[in-house]
């Protein structure tokens, strides 16, 4: 078993062994634009056009069988109109943050599984936020982005330590009693939550987003200061349960704090189950080479 890296030393180890990838140019402005409540398809297309590879992929996606257009989609504005704001947000952010990482050398890393899970957590987090009373509800776009990036650290691990990360992922896949986080700690001494926190701070992402990336699986974080972390962590548990074929959602211990009802969370679980296949296909097309 690999000895766990002492808390607070993850940054030092990463900086010693490899250089952190830089924040993709233009991503902060893109995130700001996509978070606007007053943006039409023309403005959306203008924002995405600064990322040619993303723009090309959106047009490709809009013309795919997944989007099923009635007429050919010939430009980015048409693609944005066809796909809708939620999909354009998800795909644009995912493609931008994935670009610095090469996960091909990590044989057990499944890009389709990774991104379909991230898309589901993003959707589920936004749905859960929508059932919280308005006075306490988090911003739906912000928590959607948080859900999408919650496991970003796994991309760095798969890119930087492909062999040991692959061993960890294989162990977690074959041992029901071993979580991915536990397997990663055994093989690498750290996990994607700790690494996600390092990445988020290095990229100077908002504190709420960084906190969720680092602590969404930790029940001991300060929930009153970062409720988004709790919500994203719980939705991640729901998505994991769905992938393991669980008919019932995992229990949520903080229902009263958020003024949830069990039935409302059951509804979110059913919506996530209904969207699994759609998100798998979307994730496949997002990174398709054809």
Beta strands, then each sheet from edge to edge (+ up, - down):
end
